């Protein structure tokens, strides 16, 4: 694999992380929206769910980057 091909594939890795972050926010927000509809507290759990999803997405990115930097640092 040439270095140019490796850099091209790295962009997909970053896109996957962004997509993971977005999907976490949307899923937790949607879960909160349905919970709000069920117990009639319309904006409360949707907002909480979106924040929890954002935190979960951020932590997913954090651990993934931490794992990659730890792996890269040991080989030096």
N, CA, C and O atoms as CSV, one atom per row, in Angstrom:
chain,resi,resn,atom,element,x,y,z
A,1,UNK,N,N,0.854,-1.172,0.000
A,1,UNK,CA,C,0.000,0.000,0.000
A,1,UNK,C,C,0.901,1.236,0.000
A,1,UNK,O,O,1.836,1.338,0.795
A,2,UNK,N,N,0.613,2.144,-0.878
A,2,UNK,CA,C,1.398,3.364,-0.973
A,2,UNK,C,C,0.950,4.357,0.105
A,2,UNK,O,O,-0.173,4.263,0.601
A,3,UNK,N,N,1.820,5.308,0.471
A,3,UNK,CA,C,1.406,6.306,1.480
A,3,UNK,C,C,0.181,7.111,1.055
A,3,UNK,O,O,-0.630,7.491,1.900
A,4,UNK,N,N,0.035,7.376,-0.243
A,4,UNK,CA,C,-1.134,8.124,-0.703
A,4,UNK,C,C,-2.418,7.342,-0.454
A,4,UNK,O,O,-3.438,7.925,-0.088
A,5,UNK,N,N,-2.373,6.030,-0.651
A,5,UNK,CA,C,-3.559,5.206,-0.404
A,5,UNK,C,C,-3.885,5.165,1.084
A,5,UNK,O,O,-5.055,5.167,1.467
A,6,UNK,N,N,-2.851,5.128,1.922
A,6,UNK,CA,C,-3.085,5.098,3.359
A,6,UNK,C,C,-3.729,6.409,3.823
A,6,UNK,O,O,-4.644,6.373,4.645
A,7,UNK,N,N,-3.283,7.552,3.324
A,7,UNK,CA,C,-3.867,8.834,3.694
A,7,UNK,C,C,-5.306,8.942,3.197
A,7,UNK,O,O,-6.153,9.527,3.872
A,8,UNK,N,N,-5.581,8.394,2.045
A,8,UNK,CA,C,-6.941,8.422,1.518
A,8,UNK,C,C,-7.879,7.621,2.412
A,8,UNK,O,O,-9.007,8.048,2.657
A,9,UNK,N,N,-7.439,6.483,2.896
A,9,UNK,CA,C,-8.255,5.659,3.789
A,9,UNK,C,C,-8.444,6.281,5.154
A,9,UNK,O,O,-9.436,6.006,5.829
A,10,UNK,N,N,-7.508,7.114,5.568
A,10,UNK,CA,C,-7.612,7.754,6.872
A,10,UNK,C,C,-8.778,8.743,6.901
A,10,UNK,O,O,-9.382,8.945,7.954
A,11,UNK,N,N,-9.097,9.345,5.791
A,11,UNK,CA,C,-10.242,10.249,5.731
A,11,UNK,C,C,-11.544,9.525,6.037
A,11,UNK,O,O,-12.433,10.083,6.681
A,12,UNK,N,N,-11.656,8.289,5.578
A,12,UNK,CA,C,-12.856,7.507,5.880
A,12,UNK,C,C,-12.945,7.181,7.362
A,12,UNK,O,O,-14.041,7.090,7.916
A,13,UNK,N,N,-11.811,7.009,7.999
A,13,UNK,CA,C,-11.809,6.752,9.435
A,13,UNK,C,C,-12.364,7.960,10.192
A,13,UNK,O,O,-13.157,7.803,11.120
A,14,UNK,N,N,-11.949,9.158,9.797
A,14,UNK,CA,C,-12.454,10.372,10.433
A,14,UNK,C,C,-13.936,10.585,10.128
A,14,UNK,O,O,-14.696,11.024,10.991
A,15,UNK,N,N,-14.337,10.277,8.914
A,15,UNK,CA,C,-15.752,10.383,8.567
A,15,UNK,C,C,-16.580,9.413,9.401
A,15,UNK,O,O,-17.686,9.746,9.827
A,16,UNK,N,N,-16.052,8.222,9.635
A,16,UNK,CA,C,-16.745,7.248,10.475
A,16,UNK,C,C,-16.909,7.738,11.901
A,16,UNK,O,O,-17.950,7.515,12.520
A,17,UNK,N,N,-15.887,8.406,12.430
A,17,UNK,CA,C,-15.993,8.951,13.783
A,17,UNK,C,C,-17.047,10.062,13.840
A,17,UNK,O,O,-17.815,10.136,14.799
A,18,UNK,N,N,-17.088,10.916,12.826
A,18,UNK,CA,C,-18.097,11.987,12.790
A,18,UNK,C,C,-19.501,11.408,12.664
A,18,UNK,O,O,-20.442,11.896,13.288
A,19,UNK,N,N,-19.630,10.376,11.862
A,19,UNK,CA,C,-20.928,9.728,11.705
A,19,UNK,C,C,-21.364,9.057,13.000
A,19,UNK,O,O,-22.540,9.106,13.361
A,20,UNK,N,N,-20.431,8.437,13.694
A,20,UNK,CA,C,-20.712,7.806,14.977
A,20,UNK,C,C,-21.215,8.848,15.983
A,20,UNK,O,O,-22.182,8.599,16.702
A,21,UNK,N,N,-20.566,10.004,16.033
A,21,UNK,CA,C,-20.967,11.093,16.922
A,21,UNK,C,C,-22.378,11.574,16.597
A,21,UNK,O,O,-23.200,11.767,17.492
A,22,UNK,N,N,-22.648,11.766,15.308
A,22,UNK,CA,C,-23.959,12.252,14.867
A,22,UNK,C,C,-25.067,11.253,15.170
A,22,UNK,O,O,-26.135,11.631,15.651
A,23,UNK,N,N,-24.814,9.985,14.891
A,23,UNK,CA,C,-25.825,8.949,15.122
A,23,UNK,C,C,-26.113,8.801,16.613
A,23,UNK,O,O,-27.261,8.574,16.995
A,24,UNK,N,N,-25.091,8.927,17.464
A,24,UNK,CA,C,-25.316,8.837,18.915
A,24,UNK,C,C,-26.250,9.946,19.386
A,24,UNK,O,O,-27.169,9.696,20.165
A,25,UNK,N,N,-26.017,11.174,18.914
A,25,UNK,CA,C,-26.884,12.290,19.305
A,25,UNK,C,C,-28.308,12.058,18.815
A,25,UNK,O,O,-29.264,12.253,19.566
A,26,UNK,N,N,-28.452,11.642,17.561
A,26,UNK,CA,C,-29.786,11.438,17.004
A,26,UNK,C,C,-30.531,10.291,17.683
A,26,UNK,O,O,-31.724,10.417,17.957
A,27,UNK,N,N,-29.861,9.190,17.955
A,27,UNK,CA,C,-30.535,8.052,18.588
A,27,UNK,C,C,-30.954,8.354,20.022
A,27,UNK,O,O,-32.078,8.048,20.421
A,28,UNK,N,N,-30.058,8.950,20.792
A,28,UNK,CA,C,-30.424,9.272,22.168
A,28,UNK,C,C,-31.486,10.368,22.206
A,28,UNK,O,O,-32.386,10.330,23.045
A,29,UNK,N,N,-31.386,11.342,21.304
A,29,UNK,CA,C,-32.410,12.381,21.229
A,29,UNK,C,C,-33.764,11.813,20.828
A,29,UNK,O,O,-34.791,12.204,21.383
A,30,UNK,N,N,-33.772,10.895,19.869
A,30,UNK,CA,C,-35.025,10.258,19.449
A,30,UNK,C,C,-35.602,9.403,20.573
A,30,UNK,O,O,-36.816,9.374,20.777
A,31,UNK,N,N,-34.733,8.710,21.299
A,31,UNK,CA,C,-35.207,7.939,22.447
A,31,UNK,C,C,-35.850,8.834,23.492
A,31,UNK,O,O,-36.879,8.486,24.071
A,32,UNK,N,N,-35.240,9.987,23.729
A,32,UNK,CA,C,-35.818,10.959,24.655
A,32,UNK,C,C,-37.130,11.519,24.143
A,32,UNK,O,O,-38.058,11.756,24.917
A,33,UNK,N,N,-37.205,11.729,22.835
A,33,UNK,CA,C,-38.439,12.253,22.231
A,33,UNK,C,C,-39.595,11.254,22.432
A,33,UNK,O,O,-40.707,11.649,22.785
A,34,UNK,N,N,-39.325,9.972,22.205
A,34,UNK,CA,C,-40.368,8.961,22.395
A,34,UNK,C,C,-40.728,8.811,23.862
A,34,UNK,O,O,-41.893,8.595,24.194
A,35,UNK,N,N,-39.748,8.922,24.740
A,35,UNK,CA,C,-40.035,8.863,26.171
A,35,UNK,C,C,-40.881,10.062,26.592
A,35,UNK,O,O,-41.788,9.926,27.413
A,36,UNK,N,N,-40.587,11.234,26.033
A,36,UNK,CA,C,-41.394,12.424,26.315
A,36,UNK,C,C,-42.837,12.248,25.850
A,36,UNK,O,O,-43.771,12.648,26.545
A,37,UNK,N,N,-43.014,11.658,24.692
A,37,UNK,CA,C,-44.367,11.417,24.197
A,37,UNK,C,C,-45.128,10.430,25.056
A,37,UNK,O,O,-46.348,10.522,25.189
A,38,UNK,N,N,-44.408,9.487,25.638
A,38,UNK,CA,C,-45.037,8.462,26.448
A,38,UNK,C,C,-45.481,9.002,27.810
A,38,UNK,O,O,-46.556,8.656,28.299
A,39,UNK,N,N,-44.642,9.857,28.420
A,39,UNK,CA,C,-44.988,10.373,29.755
A,39,UNK,C,C,-45.384,11.849,29.732
A,39,UNK,O,O,-45.538,12.466,30.786
A,40,UNK,N,N,-45.550,12.417,28.537
A,40,UNK,CA,C,-46.076,13.781,28.347
A,40,UNK,C,C,-45.228,14.871,29.017
A,40,UNK,O,O,-45.751,15.729,29.728
A,41,UNK,N,N,-43.937,14.824,28.783
A,41,UNK,CA,C,-43.026,15.888,29.239
A,41,UNK,C,C,-42.205,16.335,28.030
A,41,UNK,O,O,-40.978,16.238,28.050
A,42,UNK,N,N,-42.852,16.811,27.003
A,42,UNK,CA,C,-42.320,16.944,25.646
A,42,UNK,C,C,-40.857,17.376,25.494
A,42,UNK,O,O,-40.112,16.593,24.905
A,43,UNK,N,N,-40.372,18.497,25.944
A,43,UNK,CA,C,-38.992,18.791,25.551
A,43,UNK,C,C,-37.918,18.247,26.501
A,43,UNK,O,O,-36.739,18.235,26.147
A,44,UNK,N,N,-38.299,17.805,27.675
A,44,UNK,CA,C,-37.320,17.488,28.714
A,44,UNK,C,C,-36.377,16.361,28.328
A,44,UNK,O,O,-35.167,16.574,28.254
A,45,UNK,N,N,-36.898,15.174,28.082
A,45,UNK,CA,C,-36.028,14.023,27.839
A,45,UNK,C,C,-35.389,14.044,26.457
A,45,UNK,O,O,-34.350,13.415,26.256
A,46,UNK,N,N,-35.977,14.744,25.511
A,46,UNK,CA,C,-35.347,14.877,24.197
A,46,UNK,C,C,-34.053,15.680,24.324
A,46,UNK,O,O,-33.035,15.335,23.725
A,47,UNK,N,N,-34.105,16.748,25.106
A,47,UNK,CA,C,-32.904,17.556,25.322
A,47,UNK,C,C,-31.865,16.777,26.128
A,47,UNK,O,O,-30.681,16.779,25.790
A,48,UNK,N,N,-32.307,16.123,27.177
A,48,UNK,CA,C,-31.390,15.307,27.987
A,48,UNK,C,C,-30.784,14.192,27.138
A,48,UNK,O,O,-29.585,13.925,27.226
A,49,UNK,N,N,-31.601,13.547,26.324
A,49,UNK,CA,C,-31.107,12.479,25.458
A,49,UNK,C,C,-30.081,12.978,24.454
A,49,UNK,O,O,-29.095,12.294,24.179
A,50,UNK,N,N,-30.306,14.168,23.906
A,50,UNK,CA,C,-29.344,14.729,22.958
A,50,UNK,C,C,-28.015,15.022,23.649
A,50,UNK,O,O,-26.954,14.772,23.077
A,51,UNK,N,N,-28.061,15.546,24.866
A,51,UNK,CA,C,-26.823,15.810,25.593
A,51,UNK,C,C,-26.112,14.505,25.978
A,51,UNK,O,O,-24.887,14.415,25.887
A,52,UNK,N,N,-26.864,13.517,26.398
A,52,UNK,CA,C,-26.259,12.220,26.730
A,52,UNK,C,C,-25.654,11.583,25.477
A,52,UNK,O,O,-24.568,11.005,25.534
A,53,UNK,N,N,-26.353,11.687,24.352
A,53,UNK,CA,C,-25.819,11.178,23.095
A,53,UNK,C,C,-24.562,11.907,22.667
A,53,UNK,O,O,-23.622,11.288,22.169
A,54,UNK,N,N,-24.536,13.224,22.856
A,54,UNK,CA,C,-23.335,13.990,22.546
A,54,UNK,C,C,-22.168,13.580,23.414
A,54,UNK,O,O,-21.040,13.462,22.935
A,55,UNK,N,N,-22.436,13.361,24.693
A,55,UNK,CA,C,-21.383,12.906,25.599
A,55,UNK,C,C,-20.895,11.511,25.217
A,55,UNK,O,O,-19.693,11.250,25.212
A,56,UNK,N,N,-21.830,10.617,24.897
A,56,UNK,CA,C,-21.443,9.260,24.497
A,56,UNK,C,C,-20.634,9.279,23.199
A,56,UNK,O,O,-19.648,8.554,23.073
A,57,UNK,N,N,-21.046,10.100,22.241
A,57,UNK,CA,C,-20.296,10.213,20.993
A,57,UNK,C,C,-18.915,10.791,21.205
A,57,UNK,O,O,-17.946,10.330,20.601
A,58,UNK,N,N,-18.815,11.808,22.068
A,58,UNK,CA,C,-17.514,12.398,22.376
A,58,UNK,C,C,-16.596,11.386,23.055
A,58,UNK,O,O,-15.413,11.296,22.726
A,59,UNK,N,N,-17.143,10.624,24.002
A,59,UNK,CA,C,-16.320,9.637,24.696
A,59,UNK,C,C,-15.866,8.527,23.752
A,59,UNK,O,O,-14.762,8.002,23.894
A,60,UNK,N,N,-16.705,8.174,22.800
A,60,UNK,CA,C,-16.317,7.186,21.798
A,60,UNK,C,C,-15.121,7.685,20.984
A,60,UNK,O,O,-14.167,6.944,20.746
A,61,UNK,N,N,-15.183,8.936,20.566
A,61,UNK,CA,C,-14.065,9.520,19.822
A,61,UNK,C,C,-12.834,9.625,20.713
A,61,UNK,O,O,-11.723,9.331,20.273
A,62,UNK,N,N,-13.021,10.038,21.953
A,62,UNK,CA,C,-11.909,10.202,22.893
A,62,UNK,C,C,-11.156,8.885,23.078
A,62,UNK,O,O,-9.930,8.852,22.973
A,63,UNK,N,N,-11.880,7.807,23.352
A,63,UNK,CA,C,-11.224,6.521,23.582
A,63,UNK,C,C,-10.575,5.980,22.304
A,63,UNK,O,O,-9.527,5.337,22.362
A,64,UNK,N,N,-11.185,6.235,21.180
A,64,UNK,CA,C,-10.604,5.770,19.916
A,64,UNK,C,C,-9.294,6.500,19.614
A,64,UNK,O,O,-8.311,5.878,19.210
A,65,UNK,N,N,-9.284,7.805,19.809
A,65,UNK,CA,C,-8.061,8.580,19.572
A,65,UNK,C,C,-7.001,8.224,20.607
A,65,UNK,O,O,-5.823,8.110,20.267
A,66,UNK,N,N,-7.395,8.050,21.848
A,66,UNK,CA,C,-6.448,7.669,22.897
A,66,UNK,C,C,-5.813,6.321,22.598
A,66,UNK,O,O,-4.610,6.142,22.790
A,67,UNK,N,N,-6.615,5.372,22.130
A,67,UNK,CA,C,-6.083,4.052,21.786
A,67,UNK,C,C,-5.082,4.156,20.636
A,67,UNK,O,O,-4.033,3.513,20.661
A,68,UNK,N,N,-5.407,4.962,19.634
A,68,UNK,CA,C,-4.519,5.124,18.488
A,68,UNK,C,C,-3.222,5.821,18.875
A,68,UNK,O,O,-2.155,5.440,18.394
A,69,UNK,N,N,-3.293,6.834,19.737
A,69,UNK,CA,C,-2.070,7.531,20.131
A,69,UNK,C,C,-1.218,6.668,21.050
A,69,UNK,O,O,0.009,6.723,20.974
A,70,UNK,N,N,-1.839,5.872,21.916
A,70,UNK,CA,C,-1.069,4.971,22.769
A,70,UNK,C,C,-0.387,3.896,21.936
A,70,UNK,O,O,0.758,3.532,22.204
A,71,UNK,N,N,-1.080,3.391,20.934
A,71,UNK,CA,C,-0.509,2.368,20.055
A,71,UNK,C,C,0.659,2.938,19.260
A,71,UNK,O,O,1.687,2.280,19.103
A,72,UNK,N,N,0.503,4.150,18.763
A,72,UNK,CA,C,1.548,4.785,17.973
A,72,UNK,C,C,2.757,5.164,18.805
A,72,UNK,O,O,3.877,5.141,18.294
A,73,UNK,N,N,2.571,5.510,20.066
A,73,UNK,CA,C,3.676,5.929,20.924
A,73,UNK,C,C,4.557,4.797,21.394
A,73,UNK,O,O,5.730,5.028,21.688
A,74,UNK,N,N,4.047,3.584,21.479
A,74,UNK,CA,C,4.837,2.455,21.956
A,74,UNK,C,C,5.819,1.930,20.936
A,74,UNK,O,O,6.801,1.279,21.293
A,75,UNK,N,N,5.564,2.205,19.671
A,75,UNK,CA,C,6.453,1.703,18.641
A,75,UNK,C,C,7.680,2.572,18.429
A,75,UNK,O,O,8.533,2.220,17.614
A,76,UNK,N,N,7.802,3.676,19.120
A,76,UNK,CA,C,8.930,4.598,18.912
A,76,UNK,C,C,10.075,4.323,19.800
A,76,UNK,O,O,11.089,5.019,19.734
